[in-house]
């Protein structure tokens, strides 16, 4: 009977140790996940800023004398207006 109890005790200790290890790993992964989310948000913001800068540059260049640049600028402005209209539509449906 003592042998069975000893075996059970050993198994329970192993399970407790495994539980502690998994808890610690889960905590570490949660922290890593949060750090990656923050990095992703930062990169998304930087990407958005660069996209806006490209759009502004294209619009400024469209004010030149080149007919192709003017067409490209008009196309970009139309796309931006379409995007703004979509955003307004989404906001209106949420209200």
Beta strands, then each sheet from edge to edge (+ up, - down):
end
